[in-house]
Amino acid sequence: MTIAKTSPAVREGSTAAGAGRLYAVLGGLYLAQGIPTYLLLVALPPLMRESGASRTAIGLFSLLMLPLVLKFAVAPLIDRWTPWPGLGHRRGWVVPTQLLVSAGIASMALVELDQAGALFAIGICITLLSSVQDIATDGYAVRHLSGRTRPIGNAVQAGSVALGVIVGGTLTLVLFDKIGWRPTILLVACLSLLPLVAAVWMKDKAIASPEAPPRMRPSLFSFFQRPNAWMILAFALTYRASEGLVRGMEGPYLVDSKVPTEWIGYMSGAAAATAGLLGALIAALIIRKAGLTATLILLGGLRSLCFLAFALNAFGIWPGIAIVMSASAFQTLIRYMELVAIYSFFMASSSDDQPGTDFTILSCAELVVYLIGTSVAGYLADRYGYATLFSSATFISVLGIGLSVWMLERIKARPSPLGHDEFRSIDLKIAEAE
């Protein structure tokens, strides 16, 4: 390995053609991550159960999320080193990791579905490699997206995640019923290679500038040295702190509300992916028209209304299957819209010196709080009931919005801490596009 010596990258989306190429690259790279993730977390558990694997063994597969939570620890290494200089900095990480991920998926064809230990070992290798690729992809996105292109770029990111649900999750389950395990997993391995074509169009070599100031050495400590860093991290920990409480028990509540399981399957599969694609586009348009701060407040308010609908339904004040299904479907739409907004915020808050590290710290913080919520949701529901759980989530959601607005105002009152001129005003009106 050699140390990556790059100067600040020229933004790729300065022209319509350049923006289109950038969106295509990001779409391919994020889809490449989505396919293995949803294969392991959505498709594999029910297939294993059908083949006789124990519920205890299947439950341990939630530990496959650990690399996604802990990847911030290796993010500075990805920002700092180039494994294959001939490929470029981040492409040098993306290409080999994706090839290994696809090989890992293909190797699952050698294992029976009831061999939980072997599948888990392969799965943890896949998620480790995907986490490395995720850091490199996020760093590339931060470097090349500008205030003008960031909303659409983050919509592409969220839309690719939704498409990953279809390919890695829904399609795998459908193909399994038609052609069996081994042909299915080999086909998915081949499909996971297709997004790698996007790497061909990556503009990964920064233009050297002798006048550029010395770049700081990427590290976790460097993030916390910057003004407002703690405030931005607090926002990441606060804005969606309530969501895991509802998401953790949404499925069981639908079952207990007598919603047919086939309806639940449809809502969590193709319907959720469709809502994700639509929500990503809507969020990008709202950000461009109203600004990022207004969008975050709007989406937080709509999320709170969804949680309130769950609470009123659980109390019996607003009963009926139609109410809980509508709240669940609308919450899915809002969740993907929130991803576009908060990822836009995280990218605007990340520096050119260590873009992968900064973005990874913030996204991991947001994910940790979400996982804590999903982990305790079952206990709270058993102890206090659904109504109390959903009411508490509603209160925390509203409180989180208030704290988030206060934090954003504090951040706006200070100069840009993390390197982007357009972040000096959090209300990104995309003025340069006008």
N, C-alpha and C positions, 0 to 999 in steps of 0.2 A: 504493500500500500504506500501511496505517497500523499503528502499533505496537499489538500485542495487550496490553490492560491487563485482566488477569483476576486475581481473587483465588482462593484455593484452592477447587476445585470440590467441591460436595456429592456424596458418593458416590451413584451412581444405583441401586445394587442393595440399598437398605435395606429394600425390601419384595419379596415374591415376584413381584409384577407388574413392579416396576422391574427386578429381576434378569433376568426373562425377556425383557423388552424390550432390556436391555443385551446379553444373549447373542445375540439375533437381530441386533442392529446389528453386533456384532463378527463374527458369522458371515458376514454379507453383505459387510462391508468386507474381511475377509481372503480370502474367496472371489474378490472382485474383483481382488485381487492375484495369486492363484494361477492363474487362467485364462490370462492372458498369459504368465506365467513359464513354465508347463509347455507352452504352445503353442510357445514359442521354443526351449526347451531339450530337450524330449522329442519332440514331434511333428514339428517342422520339419526336423531333421537327416536322419531316414530318408526323408522325403518329397523333400528336395532330392537325396539320393543316388540315389533311384529315378528322378529326372528328369535325371540326368546331371551334377550338380554334383560338383566334385572333392573328394576327401577333405581336401586341404589347406584349401580354402575352408570346408568344413564345420567343420573343426577350429578355425578362427578364431572360430567362433560362441561358443566358451567365453568369449571376451572380453566377451560380453554380461553376464557376472557382475560386471564391474568396477563398475558403478554401485551394485550391492548391497553391495560391499565398501567403497566410498569414500563412501557416503552420509552417514557421520558428519560429513563436512566441512561439509555444508549443513544439518545437523540444527538447530543453533542458530537459523538463519534461519527455519525452519519454526516453532520454538517462539516466536520473537520477533515475527513479523509476521503480520498478517491481510490476505490479498489482497482479500477481498470481505467487508467488515464486516457486510453485511446477512445473509450466510449463517452467520455465527459464525466462530470462529477456525479450528478444524480442519476443519469442514465446508467452509469457504471454500477449503481446499486439496484436500479429497477430491473434491468434485463436479467442478470443472474438469479436474483431472488424469485422472479416470476417463473423462470425456467425450472427452478427447484420446487416451487409450489406446485406447478403442473405435474412434475415428476412424482411429488408426494401424493397428489390426488390419484394419479394412475396406480401407484403402489397399493392403494387401498383395494384394488381388484384382487390382490393376492391374499386378502384377509376375509374371513367370513364375518357376517354382521353380528354374530353372537360373541365374537372375540373382542370384548370391550377394551382389554388392556392394550392389544396391538393397535386398535383403531385410535385409542387415546394417545398413544406414543406418536403415531403418524400425525394426528391432529395437532398436538402441541408443536411439532416441528413446522407444520404448515402455518400456524398462527404466529410463531416466532418470525418466520421469513416474511409473512405478510405485514407484520408490524414494522419491520425494517423498511420494506417497500413503501409503507404508508408514510413513514417519516420523510423519505426521499421525495415522494410525490407531493406531500404538503409543502415541503421546502421549495420545490419547483413552482408550485402554485403561488406561494407567497411572493417569490421573486418576480414572477412574470405577470401577475394580475395587478392592475392599477385600480384607482377609485372608479374609473369608468367601466372597466370590465369585470370587477370583482363580483357584483350582484349576479350577473349571468354565469360567471365561472363557478360560484358557489351553488347556483341552481343546477348546473351541470353535475356538480359533485353529488348533491342530494338525489338528483334524478338517476345517476349511475348506481347509487346505493339501492334505490328502489328497483332498478332493473336487475341488480344482483339478487334481490329477493326472488324474482321471477326465474332467472336462470339457475342459480345455485339451490334455491328452495323448491319452488313450485314445479319447475320443469323436471328436476330430479325425481320428485315423488311421482309425477305422471309417467315418466319413462320407466321407472322401476316396475310399475304395474304392467307395462307393455312388453318390455324386453328383458327384465331381470337386472340383478345387481351389477355383475361385471361389465356387460355392454354399456350400462348406464354410466358407471363411474369412469370408464375409459372415454366415453363421449364427452362427459363434463370436463375431463382433463384436457381434451382437445379444445373445447370451447374456451377454457380458461387461458389458452395460449393466444387466441385471436386478438384480444385487446392489446397484446404486446406489440402489434403493428403500430400502435400509437407512438411507441418509443422512437420510431424512425423519424418522426416529425418534431421530436424534442429539440429545441434550440438551447443546448445545454452549456455552451461555451461563452462565458462572459467576456466582454470586450475590455482589454487591459487599458488602464488609465493611469499614467504616471502622476497625475495631479491628485488622484484619489487618496484620501487619508488612510493610514494603516488600519486594517481590519482587526477587530478584537478576536481573541481566541474563543471559539464557541465553547460554552460551558453552562451548566445550570446556574452557577453563581452569577454569571454575567447578566442573566435575565433579571435577577432580584436586585442588581445594582442600579437599575434604571429607575428614574422617577416614575411614579404611578404604577409600577409593576405590581405591587401588593394590592393596589386598588383594583387593577384589572383582573388579577387572580381571584380576588374576593367576588367580583362580578361572575366569573366562571363558576364559582362554588355556590352562588346564590340564585342565579336567574331561573334555573330549572330544578332547584332543590326539591320541589314538591312532586315532580313528575314520576319518579320511581315508585312512590307510595301508591299511585293509582295504577300504573302500568303493571306492577307486581301482582295485583289482585284483579285486574280487569278481566282476564280470561276466566278465572274461577267464579267471579261475580256474574258473568254472562251465563255460565253453566247453571249456577244456582238460581238465576232468574228465568230458567227454563228456555233459554235460547237454544234452538237445535244445533247440535255440534257441527253439522255440515254448513250451517250458516256462519258459525264462528270460523271454520276453516276457510271459507270463501273470503270473509272479511279480513283475515290475517294473511291471506295469500295474494291473489291477483288483484283484489279490490284495494288492499293496502298499497300495493306497488303502483296501481293507477293513481290513487290519491297522492302518493309521493311524487310522482312525475308532475301531476297537476299543481300540487302545492308548491313545489320548487319553482315552477314558472311564475305562479301568482306572487310569491314572495319576492322574486327578483324584480318584478314590475313595481310592486309597492315600494321597495327600497329606492328604486330609481326615481319614483314620483314624490314620495313623502320623506325620504331620508331614513337612515338606519335607526336613530333613536325612536322616532315615531313608530316605526315598524315593530321594534322590540316591545314597546308599550302596548301597541294594539294586539300583538300576538299573545302577550302575557295575559291581557284582559280576556281574550277569547278562550284561552286555556283555562282560566279560572272559572268561566261560565260552564265549560264542559265538566269540570270537577264538581261544580255546584249541581249540575243536572244529575250526576251520579249520586250525590248526597241526597237530593230531594227524592230520587227514585228509591234509594235505600230506606229512607224514613217513611216511605209510603205516601208522601205528599204529592208526588208526581209519578204515579205508578205506570206500569206497562212496558212490554218488551220493546215496543217501537221507540220509547224514550231512551232506554239504555243503549239500544243499537245505534240510534242516531248520534248520541253523545260519543260512543266509541268511534264511529266512522269519522265524525267531525274532529275528534281529538287526533286521529291519525293524520288528517290533512294538516292540522295546526302544527303537529310535531315536525313534519317535514319542512314546513314553512319556517319554523323556529331554527331548524338546522341551517338553513340558508342564511338567516339573519345572524345567528351567533358565530357561524364560521366566517362570515364577512367581518364581524367585529374582531374575531381572533386574528384573522389575517391582517387587518388594518393595524393590529396591535403588535405584530411581529416584525422584527428587524431584518434588514438585508444581511446583517452580519451572521446571524444564525437563525434563519427562518424556520427550518425544521424543528429546532429545539424549542423556540418560543411558542410556535403553534402547538406542538406536542404537549408542552407543559399545561397549556390552557385547556386543550381538548381532554387530556387525561384527568384534570381536576374536575371538569364537568361530568365525565363518565364515572368517576369514583363516587360522587354524590348520588348519581342516579342509581348505581349498583347498591349503595347502602340503603336507599329507599326501597328498592325491590327486595332486598334481603330481610328487612324488618316488617314489610307490609303484611306478610302472612301472620306473623305473631300478633301484630296490632289488630288484624281482622278477627283472629281467634279470641283475643282477649277482650276487645271492646266492640266488635261488630263492624260491618261494612259502613254503616251510617257515620259512625265516629271517625273511621279511617278517612272516608271521602271528605267529611267536613273539615278535618284537620288539614288535609291536602289543599283544600280550597283556601283556608286561612293562610297557610304557608305560602301558597302561590301569590295571593294578594300582597302579603308582606314582602315577598321576594321582589315583586314589581316595584314597590315603593323604595326598597333598598337599592335596587338596580338603577332607578331613575336618579336617586341621590348620588350614587357612585358615578354615573355618567356625567352628571353636572360637575362633580369635582374634577373628573378627568378633563372635561372640556375647558375648565378654567385654567389649566396648566398647558405649557407648550407640549408639542408632540414628544413623548419620551422614547419611542421605539423606532424612530427612523423614517416614518412616512409623512411627507408634508400634508397629504390629504387628511391625515388623522388629527390635525390640529383642530378641526371641527368634526366631532363625532357625527353630526347631522350631515351625512354624505349626500349632497344633492346632485352629485356627479356634474359639477359645474363645468368641468373641462369638456364634457360631451355636448354642451349647448353652444 
